């Protein structure tokens, strides 16, 4: 028995909690969380784990590790499926699991996974998204570097990478879902292929969320602001949320995972960054280059962008980002004046 490296347990916890992979996947579920320890023998006999699978099981001491023929079993202390819990995943790492409204009222003391637990949480989430989309104001608790939203694909983000090939939750009754509160996909007799088919059949987001495609862009912006705050930028602006760096740009519907332009005004003038939601890559820009980038991102081509920013700078910025594999013209769709997207 041993203790895993701290970075590994953080990775397991956040991949399972958010539904966002950060490493290449194996064919087996990468992380399986058990609600009760008595399910472990049945799980290990089931078709679900395979070499490379990580299983988190409740135990008295956090972070104990045992290998079962290539399946890594790690113990955790507490309840990963219950809001208001401090869950021990390692002797040096505890994760707070909280509901959305509760987290907004809590003084953050460490890593926190925030989950929507009821309709009131959903209403608060949608109201905060509307505020950001319309006014450019992002909630401080949500963009804190220590906070991660759980179950991002259930909140409107693209579900690329999520599902039973990434994470599973086995409830106390033996039912299997992708996350606590998610649709039941099967049980411990199910095969990975059966769970994958059930996931595809059940992949219908809540009506309130499915009718708001702008939420995918909002969640990408939340991640970008969180990354900026981790670098020490206190209140960055995000282009397309309550305004743009360049005035009079047309209203467009942007691709959810297209690069984002962030900027802040300080004593030394505009400081700007392009953030790639797909990879987390960030590129710092001068004020003039930022204006060119804003025009490119919104208009989708350098000729049109040159009407809103210096043409020479637009061409240089366009060529630079294309050359590094991060083009700023991924495509946009013009919005009619009466169809501007909001969360509500």
VENTAQUI-V261422 format. One record per backbone hydrogen bond with DSSP energy under -1.0 kcal/mol. NH is the residue of the N-H (numbers start at 1). CO is the residue of the C=O. Records with the same first field share a line. If there is no record, write none. Layout:
NH = CO  CO
This chain:
2 = 65
9 = 5
10 = 6
11 = 7
12 = 8
13 = 9
14 = 10
15 = 11
16 = 12
17 = 13
18 = 14
19 = 15
31 = 166
32 = 54
33 = 168
34 = 56
35 = 170
39 = 36
40 = 37
43 = 39
44 = 40
45 = 41
46 = 43
52 = 70
53 = 50
54 = 30
55 = 72
56 = 32
57 = 74
59 = 76
63 = 75
64 = 61
65 = 2
66 = 73
68 = 71
71 = 68
72 = 53
73 = 66
74 = 55
75 = 64
76 = 57
77 = 88
84 = 97
85 = 97
87 = 95
88 = 77
89 = 93
90 = 93
93 = 90
95 = 87
96 = 111
97 = 85
98 = 113
100 = 115
103 = 99
104 = 100
112 = 146
113 = 96
114 = 148
115 = 98
122 = 118
123 = 119
124 = 120
125 = 121
126 = 122
127 = 123
128 = 124
129 = 125
130 = 126
131 = 127
132 = 128
133 = 129
134 = 130
135 = 131
136 = 132
137 = 131
143 = 139
147 = 144
148 = 112
150 = 114
151 = 17
152 = 18
154 = 151
155 = 152
157 = 152
162 = 159
166 = 163
167 = 163
168 = 31
169 = 177
170 = 33
171 = 175
174 = 171
176 = 186
177 = 169
182 = 179
185 = 176
186 = 176
190 = 187
195 = 191
196 = 192
197 = 193
198 = 194
199 = 195
200 = 196
201 = 197
202 = 198
204 = 202
210 = 206
211 = 207
212 = 209
215 = 212
216 = 213
218 = 214
219 = 215
220 = 216
221 = 217
222 = 218
223 = 219
224 = 220
225 = 221
226 = 222
227 = 223
228 = 224
229 = 225
230 = 226
232 = 229
233 = 228
237 = 263
239 = 261
240 = 243
241 = 238
242 = 133
253 = 333
258 = 255
260 = 275
262 = 273
263 = 237
264 = 271
266 = 269
269 = 266
271 = 264
272 = 285
273 = 262
274 = 283
275 = 260
276 = 281
280 = 276
283 = 274
285 = 272
290 = 286
291 = 287
292 = 288
293 = 289
294 = 290
295 = 291
296 = 292
297 = 293
298 = 294
299 = 295
300 = 296
305 = 301
306 = 302
307 = 304
308 = 305
309 = 305
314 = 310
315 = 311
316 = 312
317 = 313
318 = 314
319 = 315
320 = 316
321 = 317
322 = 318
323 = 319
324 = 320
325 = 322
326 = 321
333 = 253
335 = 251
339 = 336
